[in-house]
Amino acid sequence: MTEYRIQGKTGEWEVILGLEVHAQITSKSKLFSGAPNDFGAEPNENVSLVDAGMPGMLPVINAYCIEQAVRTGLGLKAQINLHSVFDRKNYFYPDLPQGYQISQFLDPIVGKGVMVIDMPDGSIREIGITRLHLEQDAGKSLHENSGKYSMIDLNRAGIALMEIVSEPDMRTPEEAGLYVKKLRSILRYLGTCDGDMEKGSMRCDVNVSVRKPGGMLGTRCEIKNVNSVRFMMKAIEFEAKRQVEILENGGTVDQETRLFDAATGETRTMRSKEDAHDYRYFPDPDLLPLELTQAFVDDIKATLPELPDDKKMRYVNGLGLSAYDAGVLVADQASARFFETVAAKHNPKLASNWITAELFGRLNKAGLEIDASPVTAEALSGLLALIENNTISGKIAKVVFDKMFETGKKASQIVEEEGLKQVTDTGAIEKVIDDVMAANPDKVAEYRSGKDKLFAFFIGQVMKLSGGKANPQAVNELLRKKLS
């Protein structure tokens, strides 16, 4: 992969990136209370006395959220810590009524792991996972239609989050984008987070710094709560260039938290940020240390699904797909299910080609997810059956597929209604070939005098005259015989 460098007045600069991804745990209730997690509820509808920070209210750990965190750690091939501690992270913010956030600091539930991302050039990159810790989300401040006041919605307060922290191993916006997509894919396979960035159930904090290639690490800035992969990549590009400009003009980069403005494509200061001791972390006195048994972890491990990397290897080694095609298919669980339904009845490479090239192209153009495809896996299987039994040619199949996508009809119905069956009658094909040769005697003479490249011309004329219905293999064989 070509190295990503910022070109400044004093030469090239290297970009160092680390991500903190906040993933909302898929759970019916919150981390320390029984209040529901439902998205889209009326403001302050899903709030318990614990979430509201009422005096005397004690948190109680949601055991299912613990299972989900362990499940995620195992999916990331990370160390599961049998001993972990919940801490109070102290800071005042109006949408955090208790005045502190229950999080984990020195003793997180999940330790170091690694994630492999596939680069477009076929290479792979290993990105280290530093830790995964559990914490509760804060509420939300609303500023619209409230005059001079801010309104507070505490529905999100107390929702269980997994903060997944990477090592500063990424060097390009592209790598960061691929990392987030791969992480989202794994979480969805595991069923531990829906990964819906638009709804805020997955958000990224991006740590950006720059340095001269191979030099000392620079001062980092954290871009907070970026809610799309595209915006994250834009934020990285802007922030890296901003820091280079400051340094080349003799200034210093301040360690701070910044926000990305999607409207301007720029980052702006949110607040200064120093070190962790500013939060005055200490073990939460209302929660005992969390002690897990190895048997508990092993039981969860036994229920893990086949994850993207393992599925990809099975497709490559067992089904003969290219690494690229396999990677595209396993990136989304629904796409993998669609493929496996079709490949169960047809050649896997044929199924892969039609899904990745034909179906995905049309879905992208229509802005549809595969679950909403007008062509189901069973319908595509029906089309491939018509190709394999020579009812239609590959070229006609693409025309039929377009009509299937537009109308939702089955391939066999379209072929029957529009008379698209392939002509395999050799007598009928010979008649078309004779007509083409009779209409082009000069080309026939040229071909027979040694201009072999004219064969493609005759193929095209025969297919054109037959309306594309003549069996290509039969045309090829009969045409060579007659021309020679």
Secondary structure, DSSP 8 states (H G I E B T S, - for coil): ----EEEETTEEEEEEEEEEEEEE---SB-SSS--B--TT--TTSS--TTTTT-TT------HHHHHHHHHHHHHTT--B-SEE--EEEE---TT-TTSEEEE-SSS-SB--EEEEEE-TTS-EEEEEEEEEEEEE---EEE-TT-TTS-EEE-SSTT-EEEEEEE-S-B-SHHHHHHHHHHHHHHHHHHTS----TTTTSEEEEEEEEEESTTS-----EEEEEE-SHHHHHHHHHHHHHHHHHHHHTT-----EEEEEETTTTEEEEEEE---GGGG--EE-TTS--EE--HHHHHHHHTT----HHHHHHHHHHHH---HHHHHHHHTSHHHHHHHHHHHTTS-HHHHHHIIIIIIHHHHHHHT--GGG-SS-HHHHHHHHHHHHTTSS-HHHHHHHHHHHHHH---HHHHHHHHT---B--HHHHHHHHHHHHHH-HHHHHHHHTT-GGGHHHHHHHHHHHTTT-B-HHHHHHHHHHHH-
